């Protein structure tokens, strides 16, 4: 009578650690490179800094425009000043006026 002896294989012991290593590698990769990972956080912080700098520039521009607008508000501007500014911006002069062009001086 012949009997067969089965040799135990060691591959069964490696299945669980191999699956664990694959799962940990997957989550580790996505924790670093993923949409919400560490690299994404750095990119987001850089974008926030850029947008805040742009916002500061826009606030400064708005402040200047509001300052110029305050000169017109409440009837504080004189008609002569308004007439002068309109003529200068439109390059318009009456027939009997003499126009002298000069370069603006740098302060």
VMD Tcl script that builds the backbone (N, CA, C; Angstrom):
set m [mol new atoms 321]
animate dup $m
set s [atomselect $m all]
$s set {name element resname resid chain x y z} {
  {N N UNK 1 A 0.808 -1.151 0.000}
  {CA C UNK 1 A 0.000 0.000 0.000}
  {C C UNK 1 A 0.883 1.258 0.000}
  {N N UNK 2 A 0.529 2.074 -0.870}
  {CA C UNK 2 A 1.284 3.301 -1.033}
  {C C UNK 2 A 0.597 4.444 -0.283}
  {N N UNK 3 A 1.340 5.227 0.384}
  {CA C UNK 3 A 0.788 6.420 1.049}
  {C C UNK 3 A 1.520 7.661 0.533}
  {N N UNK 4 A 0.767 8.695 0.429}
  {CA C UNK 4 A 1.384 9.943 -0.039}
  {C C UNK 4 A 1.552 10.883 1.142}
  {N N UNK 5 A 2.674 11.450 1.200}
  {CA C UNK 5 A 2.954 12.440 2.227}
  {C C UNK 5 A 2.980 13.816 1.563}
  {N N UNK 6 A 2.183 14.706 2.122}
  {CA C UNK 6 A 2.173 16.069 1.576}
  {C C UNK 6 A 3.160 16.936 2.352}
  {N N UNK 7 A 3.972 17.599 1.588}
  {CA C UNK 7 A 4.952 18.476 2.187}
  {C C UNK 7 A 4.299 19.828 2.467}
  {N N UNK 8 A 4.446 20.334 3.657}
  {CA C UNK 8 A 3.867 21.644 3.981}
  {C C UNK 8 A 4.652 22.739 3.283}
  {N N UNK 9 A 3.915 23.629 2.713}
  {CA C UNK 9 A 4.562 24.735 2.012}
  {C C UNK 9 A 4.566 25.978 2.895}
  {N N UNK 10 A 5.573 26.783 2.725}
  {CA C UNK 10 A 5.718 27.992 3.529}
  {C C UNK 10 A 5.023 29.207 2.898}
  {N N UNK 11 A 4.451 29.043 1.737}
  {CA C UNK 11 A 3.824 30.193 1.065}
  {C C UNK 11 A 2.581 30.669 1.796}
  {N N UNK 12 A 1.922 29.804 2.528}
  {CA C UNK 12 A 0.728 30.200 3.270}
  {C C UNK 12 A 1.045 31.203 4.361}
  {N N UNK 13 A 2.230 31.163 4.889}
  {CA C UNK 13 A 2.632 32.101 5.933}
  {C C UNK 13 A 2.949 33.483 5.378}
  {N N UNK 14 A 3.194 33.582 4.102}
  {CA C UNK 14 A 3.570 34.872 3.500}
  {C C UNK 14 A 2.383 35.634 2.923}
  {N N UNK 15 A 1.229 35.019 2.830}
  {CA C UNK 15 A 0.086 35.676 2.190}
  {C C UNK 15 A -0.389 36.879 2.999}
  {N N UNK 16 A -0.607 36.714 4.291}
  {CA C UNK 16 A -1.112 37.814 5.125}
  {C C UNK 16 A -0.113 38.975 5.196}
  {N N UNK 17 A 1.178 38.744 5.443}
  {CA C UNK 17 A 2.118 39.879 5.447}
  {C C UNK 17 A 2.231 40.559 4.082}
  {N N UNK 18 A 2.121 39.794 3.000}
  {CA C UNK 18 A 2.200 40.392 1.664}
  {C C UNK 18 A 1.000 41.296 1.409}
  {N N UNK 19 A -0.194 40.825 1.763}
  {CA C UNK 19 A -1.395 41.655 1.585}
  {C C UNK 19 A -1.308 42.899 2.466}
  {N N UNK 20 A -0.828 42.736 3.681}
  {CA C UNK 20 A -0.670 43.869 4.595}
  {C C UNK 20 A 0.311 44.895 4.023}
  {N N UNK 21 A 1.412 44.438 3.468}
  {CA C UNK 21 A 2.404 45.344 2.885}
  {C C UNK 21 A 1.824 46.104 1.692}
  {N N UNK 22 A 1.040 45.429 0.863}
  {CA C UNK 22 A 0.426 46.074 -0.292}
  {C C UNK 22 A -0.574 47.141 0.146}
  {N N UNK 23 A -1.402 46.800 1.139}
  {CA C UNK 23 A -2.406 47.759 1.628}
  {C C UNK 23 A -1.724 48.969 2.267}
  {N N UNK 24 A -0.713 48.738 3.084}
  {CA C UNK 24 A 0.012 49.848 3.710}
  {C C UNK 24 A 0.720 50.711 2.668}
  {N N UNK 25 A 1.275 50.093 1.649}
  {CA C UNK 25 A 1.928 50.849 0.577}
  {C C UNK 25 A 0.922 51.726 -0.165}
  {N N UNK 26 A -0.238 51.173 -0.431}
  {CA C UNK 26 A -1.286 51.919 -1.128}
  {C C UNK 26 A -1.689 53.159 -0.328}
  {N N UNK 27 A -2.016 52.955 0.949}
  {CA C UNK 27 A -2.452 54.089 1.765}
  {C C UNK 27 A -1.310 55.063 2.048}
  {N N UNK 28 A -0.112 54.557 2.182}
  {CA C UNK 28 A 1.049 55.436 2.375}
  {C C UNK 28 A 1.302 56.313 1.167}
  {N N UNK 29 A 1.207 55.732 -0.010}
  {CA C UNK 29 A 1.399 56.509 -1.243}
  {C C UNK 29 A 0.359 57.611 -1.356}
  {N N UNK 30 A -0.904 57.271 -1.120}
  {CA C UNK 30 A -1.969 58.264 -1.262}
  {C C UNK 30 A -1.966 59.288 -0.125}
  {N N UNK 31 A -1.435 58.929 1.022}
  {CA C UNK 31 A -1.309 59.915 2.097}
  {C C UNK 31 A -0.279 60.973 1.738}
  {N N UNK 32 A 0.675 60.629 0.917}
  {CA C UNK 32 A 1.715 61.585 0.526}
  {C C UNK 32 A 1.389 62.265 -0.800}
  {N N UNK 33 A 0.977 61.503 -1.804}
  {CA C UNK 33 A 0.785 62.026 -3.152}
  {C C UNK 33 A -0.673 62.285 -3.521}
  {N N UNK 34 A -1.604 61.878 -2.726}
  {CA C UNK 34 A -3.013 61.932 -3.095}
  {C C UNK 34 A -3.584 63.346 -3.124}
  {N N UNK 35 A -4.876 63.420 -3.422}
  {CA C UNK 35 A -5.571 64.693 -3.544}
  {C C UNK 35 A -5.541 65.477 -2.240}
  {N N UNK 36 A -5.629 64.790 -1.129}
  {CA C UNK 36 A -5.619 65.444 0.180}
  {C C UNK 36 A -4.344 65.123 0.961}
  {N N UNK 37 A -3.282 64.778 0.274}
  {CA C UNK 37 A -2.043 64.371 0.929}
  {C C UNK 37 A -1.158 65.546 1.306}
  {N N UNK 38 A 0.057 65.203 1.700}
  {CA C UNK 38 A 0.999 66.211 2.172}
  {C C UNK 38 A 1.451 67.150 1.061}
  {N N UNK 39 A 1.684 66.626 -0.134}
  {CA C UNK 39 A 2.068 67.482 -1.257}
  {C C UNK 39 A 0.947 68.432 -1.630}
  {N N UNK 40 A -0.282 67.968 -1.577}
  {CA C UNK 40 A -1.419 68.827 -1.896}
  {C C UNK 40 A -1.524 69.964 -0.890}
  {N N UNK 41 A -1.215 69.689 0.352}
  {CA C UNK 41 A -1.244 70.730 1.378}
  {C C UNK 41 A -0.203 71.802 1.070}
  {N N UNK 42 A 0.999 71.408 0.671}
  {CA C UNK 42 A 2.039 72.380 0.321}
  {C C UNK 42 A 1.625 73.227 -0.878}
  {N N UNK 43 A 1.041 72.577 -1.892}
  {CA C UNK 43 A 0.583 73.322 -3.066}
  {C C UNK 43 A -0.529 74.293 -2.697}
  {N N UNK 44 A -1.419 73.865 -1.819}
  {CA C UNK 44 A -2.520 74.718 -1.386}
  {C C UNK 44 A -2.002 75.929 -0.610}
  {N N UNK 45 A -1.034 75.731 0.261}
  {CA C UNK 45 A -0.461 76.844 1.013}
  {C C UNK 45 A 0.244 77.833 0.096}
  {N N UNK 46 A 0.931 77.345 -0.933}
  {CA C UNK 46 A 1.589 78.236 -1.891}
  {C C UNK 46 A 0.548 79.035 -2.667}
  {N N UNK 47 A -0.543 78.392 -3.052}
  {CA C UNK 47 A -1.610 79.098 -3.784}
  {C C UNK 47 A -2.278 80.146 -2.898}
  {N N UNK 48 A -2.477 79.825 -1.624}
  {CA C UNK 48 A -3.068 80.782 -0.692}
  {C C UNK 48 A -2.171 82.007 -0.565}
  {N N UNK 49 A -0.861 81.800 -0.466}
  {CA C UNK 49 A 0.067 82.928 -0.358}
  {C C UNK 49 A 0.022 83.801 -1.610}
  {N N UNK 50 A -0.045 83.181 -2.790}
  {CA C UNK 50 A -0.124 83.932 -4.043}
  {C C UNK 50 A -1.412 84.740 -4.120}
  {N N UNK 51 A -2.515 84.114 -3.766}
  {CA C UNK 51 A -3.805 84.808 -3.835}
  {C C UNK 51 A -3.908 85.923 -2.789}
  {N N UNK 52 A -3.298 85.736 -1.625}
  {CA C UNK 52 A -3.309 86.796 -0.628}
  {C C UNK 52 A -2.492 87.992 -1.092}
  {N N UNK 53 A -1.373 87.746 -1.769}
  {CA C UNK 53 A -0.583 88.851 -2.313}
  {C C UNK 53 A -1.382 89.598 -3.383}
  {N N UNK 54 A -2.091 88.860 -4.226}
  {CA C UNK 54 A -2.932 89.489 -5.249}
  {C C UNK 54 A -4.061 90.289 -4.596}
  {N N UNK 55 A -4.639 89.749 -3.532}
  {CA C UNK 55 A -5.709 90.442 -2.823}
  {C C UNK 55 A -5.206 91.744 -2.200}
  {N N UNK 56 A -3.997 91.726 -1.651}
  {CA C UNK 56 A -3.430 92.955 -1.093}
  {C C UNK 56 A -3.255 94.018 -2.168}
  {N N UNK 57 A -2.793 93.609 -3.357}
  {CA C UNK 57 A -2.660 94.557 -4.468}
  {C C UNK 57 A -4.007 95.127 -4.893}
  {N N UNK 58 A -5.020 94.266 -4.938}
  {CA C UNK 58 A -6.353 94.734 -5.319}
  {C C UNK 58 A -6.943 95.659 -4.259}
  {N N UNK 59 A -6.691 95.383 -2.998}
  {CA C UNK 59 A -7.168 96.276 -1.934}
  {C C UNK 59 A -6.510 97.647 -2.032}
  {N N UNK 60 A -5.220 97.656 -2.351}
  {CA C UNK 60 A -4.512 98.930 -2.505}
  {C C UNK 60 A -5.083 99.723 -3.676}
  {N N UNK 61 A -5.329 99.036 -4.787}
  {CA C UNK 61 A -5.919 99.701 -5.953}
  {C C UNK 61 A -7.307 100.227 -5.627}
  {N N UNK 62 A -8.081 99.424 -4.923}
  {CA C UNK 62 A -9.431 99.868 -4.547}
  {C C UNK 62 A -9.368 101.081 -3.619}
  {N N UNK 63 A -8.430 101.086 -2.695}
  {CA C UNK 63 A -8.268 102.235 -1.801}
  {C C UNK 63 A -7.974 103.511 -2.571}
  {N N UNK 64 A -7.099 103.399 -3.577}
  {CA C UNK 64 A -6.791 104.575 -4.403}
  {C C UNK 64 A -8.017 105.047 -5.170}
  {N N UNK 65 A -8.771 104.100 -5.715}
  {CA C UNK 65 A -9.971 104.473 -6.458}
  {C C UNK 65 A -11.025 105.089 -5.542}
  {N N UNK 66 A -11.186 104.552 -4.348}
  {CA C UNK 66 A -12.139 105.126 -3.404}
  {C C UNK 66 A -11.725 106.521 -2.973}
  {N N UNK 67 A -10.427 106.741 -2.851}
  {CA C UNK 67 A -9.935 108.076 -2.503}
  {C C UNK 67 A -10.256 109.080 -3.605}
  {N N UNK 68 A -10.048 108.655 -4.842}
  {CA C UNK 68 A -10.383 109.550 -5.963}
  {C C UNK 68 A -11.885 109.781 -6.049}
  {N N UNK 69 A -12.656 108.744 -5.740}
  {CA C UNK 69 A -14.106 108.865 -5.780}
  {C C UNK 69 A -14.621 109.779 -4.680}
  {N N UNK 70 A -13.943 109.773 -3.541}
  {CA C UNK 70 A -14.384 110.637 -2.444}
  {C C UNK 70 A -14.265 112.117 -2.806}
  {N N UNK 71 A -13.399 112.445 -3.747}
  {CA C UNK 71 A -13.283 113.837 -4.193}
  {C C UNK 71 A -14.527 114.279 -4.954}
  {N N UNK 72 A -15.234 113.330 -5.568}
  {CA C UNK 72 A -16.434 113.671 -6.330}
  {C C UNK 72 A -17.704 113.583 -5.496}
  {N N UNK 73 A -17.650 112.898 -4.375}
  {CA C UNK 73 A -18.857 112.637 -3.597}
  {C C UNK 73 A -19.295 113.870 -2.808}
  {N N UNK 74 A -20.601 113.975 -2.615}
  {CA C UNK 74 A -21.145 115.015 -1.747}
  {C C UNK 74 A -21.069 116.422 -2.300}
  {N N UNK 75 A -20.880 116.600 -3.564}
  {CA C UNK 75 A -20.838 117.937 -4.150}
  {C C UNK 75 A -19.617 118.731 -3.745}
  {N N UNK 76 A -18.531 118.062 -3.362}
  {CA C UNK 76 A -17.341 118.785 -2.919}
  {C C UNK 76 A -16.475 119.255 -4.076}
  {N N UNK 77 A -16.700 118.730 -5.262}
  {CA C UNK 77 A -15.880 119.134 -6.399}
  {C C UNK 77 A -16.458 120.408 -7.018}
  {N N UNK 78 A -15.581 121.280 -7.401}
  {CA C UNK 78 A -16.010 122.527 -8.026}
  {C C UNK 78 A -16.236 122.296 -9.511}
  {N N UNK 79 A -17.071 123.128 -10.088}
  {CA C UNK 79 A -17.384 122.979 -11.512}
  {C C UNK 79 A -16.154 123.228 -12.368}
  {N N UNK 80 A -15.313 124.174 -11.964}
  {CA C UNK 80 A -14.109 124.460 -12.741}
  {C C UNK 80 A -13.154 123.272 -12.733}
  {N N UNK 81 A -13.019 122.641 -11.581}
  {CA C UNK 81 A -12.142 121.481 -11.484}
  {C C UNK 81 A -12.682 120.330 -12.325}
  {N N UNK 82 A -13.987 120.119 -12.279}
  {CA C UNK 82 A -14.606 119.074 -13.088}
  {C C UNK 82 A -14.417 119.355 -14.574}
  {N N UNK 83 A -14.604 120.607 -14.963}
  {CA C UNK 83 A -14.430 120.998 -16.358}
  {C C UNK 83 A -12.988 120.764 -16.803}
  {N N UNK 84 A -12.051 121.130 -15.965}
  {CA C UNK 84 A -10.635 120.950 -16.291}
  {C C UNK 84 A -10.292 119.470 -16.455}
  {N N UNK 85 A -10.754 118.633 -15.526}
  {CA C UNK 85 A -10.466 117.206 -15.603}
  {C C UNK 85 A -11.106 116.563 -16.834}
  {N N UNK 86 A -12.332 116.963 -17.157}
  {CA C UNK 86 A -13.014 116.405 -18.326}
  {C C UNK 86 A -12.296 116.807 -19.608}
  {N N UNK 87 A -11.878 118.042 -19.707}
  {CA C UNK 87 A -11.153 118.495 -20.911}
  {C C UNK 87 A -9.814 117.778 -21.045}
  {N N UNK 88 A -9.136 117.593 -19.915}
  {CA C UNK 88 A -7.831 116.929 -19.969}
  {C C UNK 88 A -7.981 115.471 -20.407}
  {N N UNK 89 A -8.964 114.770 -19.865}
  {CA C UNK 89 A -9.112 113.354 -20.200}
  {C C UNK 89 A -9.669 113.146 -21.606}
  {N N UNK 90 A -10.475 114.105 -22.123}
  {CA C UNK 90 A -11.058 113.970 -23.455}
  {C C UNK 90 A -10.255 114.682 -24.545}
  {N N UNK 91 A -9.202 115.392 -24.144}
  {CA C UNK 91 A -8.400 116.183 -25.088}
  {C C UNK 91 A -9.294 117.141 -25.874}
  {N N UNK 92 A -10.048 117.936 -25.154}
  {CA C UNK 92 A -11.012 118.838 -25.761}
  {C C UNK 92 A -10.710 120.261 -25.316}
  {N N UNK 93 A -10.800 121.196 -26.254}
  {CA C UNK 93 A -10.593 122.611 -25.929}
  {C C UNK 93 A -11.560 123.444 -26.762}
  {N N UNK 94 A -11.920 124.610 -26.232}
  {CA C UNK 94 A -12.787 125.526 -26.971}
  {C C UNK 94 A -11.972 126.252 -28.025}
  {N N UNK 95 A -12.669 126.924 -28.931}
  {CA C UNK 95 A -11.990 127.603 -30.040}
  {C C UNK 95 A -11.116 128.755 -29.558}
  {N N UNK 96 A -11.537 129.456 -28.542}
  {CA C UNK 96 A -10.791 130.636 -28.114}
  {C C UNK 96 A -9.802 130.341 -26.980}
  {N N UNK 97 A -9.518 129.083 -26.704}
  {CA C UNK 97 A -8.580 128.728 -25.648}
  {C C UNK 97 A -7.211 128.398 -26.221}
  {N N UNK 98 A -6.194 128.664 -25.449}
  {CA C UNK 98 A -4.819 128.298 -25.806}
  {C C UNK 98 A -4.412 127.129 -24.917}
  {N N UNK 99 A -3.925 126.062 -25.534}
  {CA C UNK 99 A -3.541 124.863 -24.790}
  {C C UNK 99 A -2.031 124.766 -24.790}
  {N N UNK 100 A -1.467 124.620 -23.604}
  {CA C UNK 100 A -0.019 124.478 -23.450}
  {C C UNK 100 A 0.244 123.076 -22.901}
  {N N UNK 101 A 0.962 122.275 -23.664}
  {CA C UNK 101 A 1.296 120.921 -23.231}
  {C C UNK 101 A 2.643 120.942 -22.522}
  {N N UNK 102 A 2.707 120.303 -21.397}
  {CA C UNK 102 A 3.964 120.177 -20.685}
  {C C UNK 102 A 4.038 118.794 -20.057}
  {N N UNK 103 A 5.237 118.349 -19.878}
  {CA C UNK 103 A 5.424 117.018 -19.322}
  {C C UNK 103 A 5.230 117.055 -17.810}
  {N N UNK 104 A 4.647 116.009 -17.254}
  {CA C UNK 104 A 4.502 115.992 -15.799}
  {C C UNK 104 A 5.857 115.871 -15.127}
  {N N UNK 105 A 6.042 116.572 -14.036}
  {CA C UNK 105 A 7.308 116.537 -13.335}
  {C C UNK 105 A 7.292 115.387 -12.327}
  {N N UNK 106 A 8.412 114.715 -12.232}
  {CA C UNK 106 A 8.538 113.611 -11.273}
  {C C UNK 106 A 8.954 114.188 -9.931}
  {N N UNK 107 A 8.334 113.743 -8.883}
  {CA C UNK 107 A 8.630 114.273 -7.546}
  {C C UNK 107 A 9.683 113.458 -6.881}
}
mol reanalyze $m
mol bondsrecalc $m
mol representation Tube
mol addrep $m
